[in-house]
Amino acid sequence: MKMLVPSDMIAAQSKMVYQMNKYCTDRVQVRKAQIHKTIQEVCRIVQDVLKEVEVQEPRFISSLNDYNGRYDGLEVISPTEFEIIIYLNQMGVLNFVDDGTLPGCAVLKLSDGRKRSMSLWVEFITASGYLSARKIRSRFQTLVAQACDKCAYRDIVKMIADTTEVKLRIRERIIVQITPAFKCAGLWPRSASHWPLPGIPWPHPNIVAEVKTEGFDMLSKECIALQGKNSAMEGDAWVLCFTDAENRLLQGSCRRRCLSILKTLRDRHLDLPGNPVTSYHMKTLLLYECEKHPREMEWEENALADRINGIFLQLISCLQCRRCPHYFLPNMDLFKGKSPGALENASKQVWRLTRIMLTNTRCLEEL
C-alpha cells in the first residue's frame, strides 16, 4: 500500500535534500579538503619527530602509518587541532582493572608481582603494581622535547610547556597532541556493560559483537573527571577511549554524512570562547539520535534535516542542564570542567541556529 504524502511536503523535502547536497559540496567538502592538506603536513612533521624519539627509546615505536592518505590513530578535534595516538606494545603481564572508582578511566595492574621484571615497562610500574600512565607520559614528553630540538622541522615546531601532556605547536597555529596508548582488543569495560540498551533495535547484534571484539583504547592523558580526586590514583589512571567503536557504529546510510555536516556547522557557528561545544559532543549526540531513530530509512538523505534538528534540540537541552553524558560511559559528563557562562552562551547560540534551521528552508545557503 502506498502512503499518501501531500505533494507540497514532497516538494519541500526534495528542496531540503538539494540544499543538503549543495551544503556538502560547498562547505563540507571544502572543510575536508583543507583539513586533509593540514593532516599531510602535520603527519610529515610528527613522523619526523617520532623517528628521532624511537632512536633514543625503541619502546616508543611510531604507529602513525599512511594507508592511502588515511592515518590510523589520528583524530581531528578541529581544523587546527589534532590528536595522534601512539600504540605501545606489550600490555601482556598487566590486568585491566575497571571498578568504577575512576569515571572514564581504568588502571593496569600487575597480574602477579613476580612478573614485574617481565614487563617491557618495568620502571613505570609503581610499588603497588600499577603501570603509571603519568610516568610513561612524562618520559615520552622528555623524549619528544629533545626530538623537537633535533628534527628537521625545529624552526616551526615548539613543545607546549604548561601541561603534563605531549602537545606540539606547529607554525604557531596548529596544535597536535601525541598520546601514548594501549589497544585493548577482545575486552569490554565493566563501566560500559549496560550497552547496548535492551529493547532498542539499533545497533544490530552482529555489529555489537564486532564492536566488543574490536575493544577500546586506554590513553595516557589528563582526565578532567579525575581532577582534584585522589592524586596518586589519578597519576596511574588511563583514560578509556572508544573512537573505533564509535566510528564502526556510524557506518551505513547517511550517518557519517550527518556527522560531517554537524562538524561543519560547529566549526562555522559554534567555535565559542571556552570551547563549550566540540566535535566530540556532536558525535556523542549523533549516537544517541541513532538509538532514538533505529531504522535505516530514518537515516536516508530525505530525513537528514530532521535528524540534524533533533540533534540540535538535544544539544540545547544538554547545555541548559549543563550535562552531556558520554555515550558508552553515561556516568561521565562531557561538560565537566566547562564554565557555566560558556555553556549558557552556547545554549543561546545553538538555539539561534536551530530556529533558523527550523523556520527557513533555504537556511543552508547562509550558514
C-alpha positions as CSV (number, residue, x, y, z in Angstrom):
1,M,0.0,0.0,0.0
2,K,1.4,3.4,-1.0
3,M,1.4,6.1,1.7
4,L,-0.3,9.2,0.6
5,V,2.0,12.2,1.2
6,P,0.9,15.7,0.2
7,S,2.8,16.8,-2.9
8,D,3.9,20.1,-1.2
9,M,5.5,18.1,1.5
10,I,7.4,16.0,-1.1
11,A,8.4,19.3,-2.8
12,A,9.7,20.7,0.5
13,Q,11.6,17.5,1.2
14,S,13.3,17.4,-2.2
15,K,14.2,21.1,-1.8
16,M,15.8,20.3,1.5
17,V,17.7,17.3,0.0
18,Y,19.0,19.6,-2.7
19,Q,20.1,22.2,-0.1
20,M,21.9,19.5,2.0
21,N,23.7,18.1,-1.1
22,K,24.8,21.7,-2.1
23,Y,25.9,22.3,1.5
24,C,28.0,19.2,1.4
25,T,29.6,20.2,-1.8
26,D,30.2,23.9,-1.0
27,R,31.0,23.7,2.7
28,V,31.6,20.2,4.0
29,Q,33.9,19.1,1.1
30,V,35.9,22.3,1.3
31,R,36.4,21.8,5.1
32,K,37.5,18.2,4.5
33,A,40.0,19.2,1.7
34,Q,41.6,21.9,3.9
35,I,41.9,19.5,6.9
36,H,43.3,16.8,4.6
37,K,46.0,19.2,3.5
38,T,46.8,20.2,7.1
39,I,46.9,16.5,8.1
40,Q,49.5,15.7,5.4
41,E,51.8,18.4,6.8
42,V,51.1,17.5,10.5
43,C,51.9,13.8,9.9
44,R,55.1,14.5,8.0
45,I,56.4,16.6,10.9
46,V,55.2,14.2,13.6
47,Q,56.7,11.2,11.9
48,D,60.0,13.0,11.7
49,V,59.8,13.9,15.5
50,L,58.8,10.3,16.4
51,K,61.6,8.8,14.3
52,E,64.0,10.8,16.5
53,V,62.2,9.6,19.6
54,E,62.5,5.9,18.5
55,V,66.3,6.3,18.1
56,Q,66.5,7.4,21.7
57,E,64.0,5.0,23.1
58,P,63.0,1.9,20.9
59,R,60.0,1.2,23.2
60,F,58.1,4.2,21.7
61,I,57.6,2.9,18.2
62,S,55.6,5.2,15.9
63,S,52.4,3.5,14.8
64,L,51.4,6.5,12.6
65,N,51.2,4.9,9.2
66,D,49.7,6.2,6.0
67,Y,47.0,4.0,4.5
68,N,46.2,5.7,1.2
69,G,46.1,9.1,2.8
70,R,44.3,7.9,5.9
71,Y,46.3,7.7,9.2
72,D,45.5,5.1,11.8
73,G,45.2,6.7,15.3
74,L,44.8,10.3,14.0
75,E,41.7,12.2,15.3
76,V,40.6,15.6,14.0
77,I,39.5,17.7,17.0
78,S,39.0,20.9,15.0
79,P,40.6,22.1,11.7
80,T,43.6,23.3,13.7
81,E,43.8,20.8,16.4
82,F,44.6,17.1,16.1
83,E,45.4,14.1,18.4
84,I,47.7,11.3,17.3
85,I,47.7,8.1,19.3
86,I,50.9,6.1,19.6
87,Y,50.2,2.5,20.4
88,L,52.6,0.9,22.8
89,N,53.5,-2.8,22.7
90,Q,53.2,-5.5,25.3
91,M,50.5,-5.0,27.8
92,G,51.0,-8.7,28.5
93,V,51.6,-9.1,32.2
94,L,49.1,-6.4,33.2
95,N,45.5,-6.8,34.1
96,F,42.8,-4.3,33.2
97,V,41.0,-3.1,36.3
98,D,37.8,-1.1,35.9
99,D,36.0,-1.0,39.3
100,G,34.1,2.2,38.7
101,T,36.0,4.4,41.2
102,L,37.6,6.4,38.4
103,P,34.9,7.7,36.0
104,G,36.0,7.4,32.4
105,C,39.3,5.7,33.5
106,A,40.8,2.4,34.5
107,V,44.2,1.1,35.7
108,L,46.6,-1.5,34.6
109,K,47.9,-3.7,37.4
110,L,50.5,-6.5,37.5
111,S,48.7,-9.8,37.5
112,D,51.5,-11.2,39.7
113,G,54.2,-9.3,41.5
114,R,56.9,-11.7,40.3
115,K,56.2,-10.8,36.7
116,R,57.3,-7.2,37.1
117,S,60.7,-7.9,35.5
118,M,58.9,-9.5,32.5
119,S,57.2,-6.2,31.7
120,L,58.7,-4.1,28.9
121,W,57.7,-1.1,31.0
122,V,59.1,-2.3,34.3
123,E,60.4,1.1,35.6
124,F,57.0,2.7,35.2
125,I,55.3,0.2,37.5
126,T,54.6,1.7,40.9
127,A,55.3,0.0,44.2
128,S,51.6,-1.1,44.4
129,G,51.9,-2.8,41.0
130,Y,50.1,-0.2,38.8
131,L,51.5,0.9,35.4
132,S,51.6,4.6,35.8
133,A,50.1,6.5,32.8
134,R,51.7,9.7,34.1
135,K,55.2,8.3,34.4
136,I,55.1,6.9,30.9
137,R,53.8,10.2,29.6
138,S,56.5,12.1,31.4
139,R,59.2,10.0,29.9
140,F,57.7,10.4,26.5
141,Q,57.4,14.1,26.9
142,T,61.1,14.4,27.7
143,L,62.0,12.4,24.6
144,V,59.6,14.4,22.3
145,A,61.1,17.7,23.6
146,Q,64.6,16.5,22.8
147,A,63.4,15.3,19.4
148,C,61.8,18.7,18.5
149,D,65.2,20.3,19.1
150,K,66.9,17.9,16.7
151,C,64.4,17.3,14.0
152,A,64.4,18.9,10.5
153,Y,61.4,21.0,11.4
154,R,62.7,22.5,14.6
155,D,62.1,26.1,13.4
156,I,58.4,25.6,13.1
157,V,57.7,23.1,15.9
158,K,57.5,24.1,19.6
159,M,56.6,22.0,22.6
160,I,53.8,23.5,24.7
161,A,55.1,23.7,28.2
162,D,52.3,24.3,30.7
163,T,50.9,20.7,30.6
164,T,51.8,17.1,31.5
165,E,50.5,16.1,28.1
166,V,52.7,15.9,25.0
167,K,51.5,18.8,22.8
168,L,53.2,20.5,19.9
169,R,52.5,23.8,18.3
170,I,53.3,23.9,14.6
171,R,53.7,27.2,12.7
172,E,52.1,29.0,15.7
173,R,48.5,27.9,14.6
174,I,48.2,24.1,14.6
175,I,48.2,22.1,17.9
176,V,48.9,18.4,17.9
177,Q,48.6,16.2,21.0
178,I,50.6,12.9,20.8
179,T,49.1,10.4,23.3
180,P,50.7,7.1,24.3
181,A,48.1,4.3,24.4
182,F,47.4,0.6,24.7
183,K,44.9,-1.1,22.4
184,C,42.6,-3.4,24.4
185,A,41.1,-5.8,21.8
186,G,38.7,-8.6,22.9
187,L,37.9,-6.8,26.1
188,W,34.9,-4.7,27.1
189,P,35.0,-2.4,30.2
190,R,32.6,-3.1,33.0
191,S,31.6,0.6,33.2
192,A,30.2,0.2,29.7
193,S,28.4,-3.1,30.3
194,H,24.9,-1.6,30.2
195,W,25.5,-1.1,26.4
196,P,23.6,-1.8,24.2
197,L,20.4,-0.9,25.9
198,P,17.9,-3.8,25.9
199,G,14.8,-3.4,23.7
200,I,16.4,-1.0,21.2
201,P,16.8,-2.5,17.7
202,W,19.9,-0.4,17.0
203,P,22.7,-1.4,16.6
204,H,22.3,-4.8,15.1
205,P,23.6,-7.7,17.3
206,N,26.3,-8.5,14.7
207,I,27.6,-5.0,14.9
208,V,27.5,-5.1,18.7
209,A,29.6,-8.3,18.6
210,E,32.1,-6.7,16.2
211,V,32.4,-3.5,18.4
212,K,33.0,-5.5,21.6
213,T,35.6,-7.8,19.9
214,E,37.4,-4.7,18.5
215,G,37.6,-3.4,22.0
216,F,38.7,0.1,23.0
217,D,41.9,2.1,23.8
218,M,43.5,3.3,27.0
219,L,45.1,6.6,26.7
220,S,47.8,8.3,28.8
221,K,46.3,11.8,29.1
222,E,44.9,14.1,31.7
223,C,41.4,13.1,32.7
224,I,39.1,16.0,33.6
225,A,36.7,13.8,35.5
226,L,39.5,13.0,38.0
227,Q,40.9,16.4,38.7
228,G,41.0,17.1,42.4
229,K,40.4,13.4,43.2
230,N,42.9,11.1,44.8
231,S,46.0,12.3,43.0
232,A,48.0,9.0,43.4
233,M,45.3,7.1,41.5
234,E,45.0,10.0,39.0
235,G,48.6,9.5,38.0
236,D,48.1,5.8,37.4
237,A,44.8,6.1,35.6
238,W,44.4,5.6,31.9
239,V,41.5,7.3,30.0
240,L,39.1,5.0,28.2
241,C,38.6,5.8,24.5
242,F,36.0,4.3,22.1
243,T,36.9,6.0,18.8
244,D,37.0,2.8,16.8
245,A,33.7,1.6,18.3
246,E,32.0,5.0,17.6
247,N,33.2,5.0,14.0
248,R,32.0,1.5,13.4
249,L,28.5,2.3,14.7
250,L,28.3,5.3,12.4
251,Q,28.8,3.3,9.2
252,G,25.9,2.8,6.8
253,S,23.2,5.2,5.5
254,C,23.9,8.9,5.9
255,R,25.2,8.8,9.5
256,R,28.8,9.7,8.6
257,R,27.4,12.4,6.3
258,C,25.3,13.7,9.1
259,L,28.4,13.9,11.3
260,S,30.3,15.8,8.7
261,I,27.5,18.4,8.4
262,L,27.3,18.7,12.2
263,K,31.1,19.3,12.5
264,T,31.0,21.9,9.7
265,L,28.1,23.8,11.4
266,R,30.0,23.6,14.7
267,D,33.3,25.0,13.2
268,R,31.5,27.8,11.4
269,H,29.0,28.9,14.1
270,L,29.8,27.3,17.5
271,D,33.5,27.7,17.9
272,L,32.9,29.8,21.0
273,P,35.0,31.1,24.0
274,G,35.7,28.4,26.5
275,N,35.1,25.7,23.8
276,P,31.8,24.6,25.2
277,V,30.7,22.6,22.1
278,T,33.2,20.3,20.5
279,S,33.0,17.9,17.5
280,Y,33.0,15.1,20.1
281,H,29.8,16.4,21.7
282,M,28.2,16.4,18.2
283,K,29.4,12.8,17.6
284,T,28.0,11.7,21.0
285,L,24.6,13.2,20.4
286,L,24.5,11.7,17.0
287,L,24.9,8.2,18.6
288,Y,22.0,8.9,21.0
289,E,20.0,10.1,17.9
290,C,20.7,6.7,16.3
291,E,19.1,5.0,19.3
292,K,16.1,7.2,19.0
293,H,15.7,6.5,15.3
294,P,16.9,2.9,14.9
295,R,15.6,2.2,11.4
296,E,17.8,2.7,8.4
297,M,15.1,4.5,6.5
298,E,15.3,7.2,9.2
299,W,18.8,7.9,8.1
300,E,18.2,8.3,4.3
301,E,19.0,11.7,2.8
302,N,15.4,12.9,2.8
303,A,15.3,12.5,6.6
304,L,18.7,14.1,7.3
305,A,17.4,17.6,8.1
306,D,15.1,16.2,10.7
307,R,17.9,14.2,12.3
308,I,20.1,17.3,12.5
309,N,17.3,19.4,14.0
310,G,16.8,16.6,16.6
311,I,20.5,16.6,17.5
312,F,20.5,20.4,17.9
313,L,17.4,20.3,20.2
314,Q,19.2,17.6,22.2
315,L,22.3,19.8,22.4
316,I,20.2,22.7,23.7
317,S,18.7,20.5,26.4
318,C,22.2,19.2,27.4
319,L,23.6,22.8,27.6
320,Q,20.7,24.0,29.7
321,C,21.0,21.1,32.1
322,R,24.8,21.5,32.0
323,R,25.3,17.8,31.5
324,C,26.2,15.7,28.4
325,P,26.7,12.0,29.2
326,H,29.4,10.1,27.3
327,Y,27.7,7.5,25.0
328,F,29.4,4.4,26.4
329,L,30.1,5.7,29.9
330,P,27.0,7.7,30.9
331,N,28.4,8.4,34.4
332,M,31.0,10.6,32.7
333,D,29.8,14.1,31.9
334,L,31.4,15.6,28.8
335,F,30.7,19.1,30.0
336,K,32.7,18.7,33.2
337,G,35.2,21.5,33.5
338,K,33.3,23.8,31.2
339,S,32.3,27.1,32.7
340,P,28.5,27.7,33.3
341,G,28.8,31.0,31.4
342,A,30.3,29.3,28.3
343,L,27.6,26.7,28.4
344,E,24.9,29.3,28.8
345,N,26.3,31.4,25.9
346,A,26.5,28.2,23.7
347,S,22.9,27.3,24.5
348,K,21.8,30.7,23.2
349,Q,23.9,30.3,20.0
350,V,22.6,26.8,19.3
351,W,19.0,27.9,19.9
352,R,19.5,30.8,17.4
353,L,21.0,28.4,14.8
354,T,18.2,25.8,15.4
355,R,15.5,28.5,15.0
356,I,17.0,29.5,11.6
357,M,17.1,25.8,10.5
358,L,13.5,25.1,11.6
359,T,12.0,28.2,10.0
360,N,14.0,28.9,6.8
361,T,14.1,26.1,4.2
362,R,16.9,27.9,2.4
363,C,18.9,28.4,5.6
364,L,21.9,26.3,4.5
365,E,22.7,28.9,1.8
366,E,23.6,31.3,4.5
367,L,25.0,29.0,7.2
